[in-house]
Amino acid sequence: MAVLQALRTAVFYIFFIGQTALVAITLGTIALISGRTPLSSAIARYWCRSSLKLVRYLAGVKTKMTGQENIPEGGCIIASKHQSDWDVFAIFPHAGRPAYIVKKELMRIPFFGWAARSLDCIEVDRRKGAEAIPLMMAQAHAAVDRGCRIVIFPEGTRKAALAKPDYRQGIVRLYLELNVPVVPVALNSGLFWGRNSLLIWPGTAEGKFLPPIEAGLTADVFMERLKSAIEDNSNDMILDAVDRGLGHPLSPEFQARVDAVRQARATRQ
């Protein structure tokens, strides 16, 4: 099983990396010539949808997204759990005109960075700490004015399934500054396409757009509601998938996290 899945994973990455390079070169070239264009957005949507098809048919990971009716009309922030590259592809087609917040290092890559700018991506230089926030806010305001929905991963990086959450203050600053609703997104993609896993495992990666959190709350209340919505629902999806059977062995570390979550829930009841 593991040997077969290793072969499937390798074949997927050959096609995925090759396609991604071609898309980046194409989008980067268009960006240098014409800047932001509808064609660029169409190519990006194709890249996301085709990447999901590649990972399904070559590595066995199906995609299930629900709750799209919870995305409001007009400006909003989509704040998602981040466990896998799958998250980027799965959210993009449902976000209208998304503006992803990405690390500045990615924006410096030739062609890829040019393409990202043409797709409304907002760069944040985490090395600058608090000094990076005003620059991010200026870009976010401009993106909202262009009709974008801001997409952010509040923990700033991919996390292993059921790992201890670590939410950054950037999402709070965006919420207070932009004064728009925030749509939390829960998911379980790390069970199948993990952040440091050498193998992609077959199964159904699920994501869910949750009811929006209204604008106007205090920072503390907002953060508590956001974390509760994302973490509780992500944990539910992960435990449900474990109960149904994952089709691959659970590491002792992950099994310990599963047991800890179950015990914490039993204690609360």
C-alpha positions in Angstrom: 0.0 0.0 0.0 2.7 2.5 1.0 4.9 1.6 -2.0 1.9 2.1 -4.4 1.0 5.3 -2.8 4.6 6.6 -3.0 4.5 5.9 -6.7 1.1 7.7 -7.1 2.4 10.6 -5.0 5.6 10.9 -7.2 3.5 10.9 -10.4 1.2 13.5 -9.0 4.1 15.8 -8.1 5.6 15.5 -11.6 2.4 16.7 -13.2 1.6 19.2 -10.5 5.0 20.9 -10.5 5.2 20.9 -14.2 1.8 22.5 -14.6 2.4 25.0 -11.9 5.6 26.1 -13.6 3.9 26.6 -16.9 1.0 28.5 -15.2 3.4 30.7 -13.3 5.4 31.6 -16.4 2.2 32.3 -18.4 0.7 34.4 -15.7 3.9 36.2 -14.9 4.4 37.1 -18.5 0.8 38.4 -18.8 1.4 40.4 -15.6 4.5 42.1 -17.0 2.7 43.1 -20.1 -0.8 43.8 -19.0 -1.0 43.7 -15.2 -4.3 42.5 -13.8 -6.6 41.0 -16.4 -9.7 38.7 -16.5 -7.6 36.2 -18.4 -5.2 35.9 -15.4 -8.1 35.1 -13.1 -9.5 32.6 -15.5 -6.1 30.8 -15.7 -5.7 30.8 -11.9 -9.2 29.2 -11.5 -8.2 26.6 -14.1 -4.9 25.9 -12.2 -6.8 25.4 -8.9 -9.5 23.2 -10.4 -7.0 21.1 -12.4 -4.7 20.7 -9.4 -7.7 19.3 -7.4 -8.4 16.9 -10.3 -4.7 15.9 -10.5 -4.6 15.1 -6.8 -7.8 13.2 -7.1 -7.1 11.0 -10.1 -3.3 10.5 -9.5 -3.1 10.4 -5.7 -6.7 9.5 -4.7 -7.7 12.6 -2.8 -11.3 13.7 -3.4 -12.5 17.2 -2.6 -15.7 18.1 -0.8 -16.5 21.7 -0.1 -19.7 22.8 1.7 -21.3 25.9 3.2 -20.7 28.2 0.2 -24.1 29.8 1.0 -22.4 31.4 4.1 -20.2 33.6 1.9 -21.9 37.0 1.9 -22.2 39.3 -1.0 -19.7 42.1 -1.2 -16.6 42.5 0.8 -15.6 40.0 3.5 -12.6 38.2 5.0 -12.3 34.4 4.5 -10.2 33.0 7.4 -9.3 29.4 7.0 -7.5 26.7 8.9 -4.3 25.8 7.0 -3.1 22.2 6.9 -2.2 21.6 3.3 -1.6 23.1 -0.1 -5.0 21.7 -0.9 -6.6 24.5 1.1 -5.5 27.1 -1.4 -6.9 25.3 -4.4 -10.2 24.3 -2.7 -11.1 27.8 -1.5 -10.1 29.8 -4.6 -13.0 28.8 -6.9 -15.6 29.8 -4.3 -14.2 33.2 -3.3 -15.2 35.3 -6.2 -12.2 37.5 -6.7 -9.9 36.4 -3.9 -6.9 38.3 -2.5 -4.7 35.9 -0.7 -2.4 37.1 2.0 1.0 35.5 1.3 4.6 35.6 2.6 6.8 38.2 1.0 9.4 35.5 0.2 6.9 33.9 -2.3 6.4 37.3 -4.0 10.1 37.5 -4.8 10.2 34.3 -6.9 10.5 35.3 -10.6 7.2 34.7 -12.6 5.5 33.2 -9.5 5.7 36.5 -7.7 4.6 38.5 -10.7 1.7 36.2 -11.2 0.7 36.5 -7.6 0.6 40.3 -7.8 -1.6 40.1 -10.9 -4.0 37.9 -8.9 -4.4 40.6 -6.1 -2.2 38.7 -3.6 -1.3 40.8 -0.6 2.3 40.4 0.7 3.3 40.4 4.3 6.9 40.6 5.5 6.8 38.6 8.8 10.4 39.6 9.5 9.3 43.1 10.1 6.9 42.1 12.9 4.4 44.9 13.8 5.9 47.2 11.1 4.5 44.9 8.4 0.9 45.5 9.5 0.4 49.0 8.1 1.7 47.9 4.7 -0.6 44.9 4.7 -3.6 47.1 5.7 -2.9 49.5 2.8 -2.9 46.6 0.3 -6.0 45.0 1.9 -8.0 48.3 1.7 -7.0 48.6 -2.0 -8.0 45.0 -2.6 -11.4 45.5 -1.0 -11.9 48.6 -3.1 -11.3 46.5 -6.2 -14.0 44.1 -5.2 -11.8 41.4 -3.6 -12.5 39.1 -0.8 -9.5 38.8 1.5 -8.3 35.2 2.1 -6.1 34.7 5.1 -4.7 31.7 7.1 -4.8 33.2 10.6 -2.0 30.9 11.9 0.3 32.1 9.2 1.6 28.6 8.2 0.4 25.1 7.7 -0.3 23.1 10.8 -0.5 19.4 11.4 -4.0 18.0 12.0 -5.1 18.5 15.6 -1.9 20.4 16.4 -2.1 23.1 19.0 -3.5 26.2 17.4 -1.4 29.4 17.1 -3.5 32.3 15.8 -1.7 35.5 14.9 -2.9 39.1 15.5 -2.9 39.9 11.8 -6.5 38.6 11.4 -7.7 40.7 14.3 -6.1 43.8 12.8 -7.7 43.1 9.5 -11.1 42.5 11.1 -11.0 45.8 13.1 -9.6 47.8 10.2 -11.8 46.6 7.3 -15.0 46.4 9.3 -16.4 43.5 7.2 -17.8 40.1 8.1 -15.4 37.2 8.5 -16.2 33.7 7.2 -14.4 31.0 9.1 -13.3 27.9 7.2 -12.9 24.5 8.8 -11.1 21.6 7.1 -9.4 18.2 7.5 -7.0 18.2 4.5 -4.0 17.5 6.7 -5.1 13.9 7.1 -4.4 13.2 3.5 -1.9 15.8 2.2 0.1 16.7 5.3 2.5 19.6 5.6 5.6 17.5 6.1 4.4 14.1 4.8 6.3 12.3 2.1 3.2 10.6 1.0 -0.3 11.9 -0.1 -2.9 9.4 1.2 -6.2 8.7 -0.5 -9.5 9.8 1.0 -11.9 12.7 1.0 -10.5 16.1 2.0 -13.3 18.3 3.3 -13.7 22.0 3.8 -16.6 23.9 5.1 -17.4 27.7 5.0 -19.0 28.4 8.3 -21.6 31.2 9.2 -20.0 34.6 9.0 -18.9 36.5 12.1 -20.4 39.9 12.0 -18.4 43.1 12.0 -18.2 45.4 15.0 -17.2 43.0 17.8 -14.3 43.7 20.2 -11.0 42.1 19.4 -11.2 39.5 22.2 -14.7 38.4 21.4 -14.0 38.2 17.7 -10.9 36.1 18.3 -12.6 33.7 20.7 -15.5 33.2 18.2 -13.1 32.7 15.3 -10.9 30.1 17.1 -13.9 28.3 18.5 -15.6 28.0 15.1 -12.5 26.9 13.1 -11.0 24.6 15.7 -14.2 22.9 16.9 -15.5 22.2 13.4 -12.1 21.2 12.1 -11.7 18.8 15.0 -15.2 17.4 14.3 -14.3 16.7 10.7 -11.0 15.1 11.6 -12.5 12.8 14.3 -15.3 11.9 11.9 -12.8 10.9 9.2 -10.8 8.9 11.8 -13.9 7.1 12.9 -14.9 6.2 9.3 -11.3 4.8 8.7 -8.5 6.6 7.0 -7.0 3.8 5.0 -3.5 4.5 6.3 -1.8 4.0 9.6 -2.0 6.6 12.4 1.3 7.7 13.8 1.7 7.4 17.6 2.0 11.2 17.8 -1.3 11.8 15.9 -3.1 9.0 17.8 -2.0 10.8 21.0 -3.5 14.1 19.7 -6.8 12.2 18.8 -6.9 10.7 22.3 -6.3 14.1 23.9 -9.1 15.8 22.0 -11.5 13.1 22.8 -10.6 13.2 26.5 -10.9 17.0 26.6 -14.4 16.8 25.0 -15.5 14.1 27.5 -14.3 16.2 30.4 -16.4 19.2 29.1 -19.5 17.0 28.9 
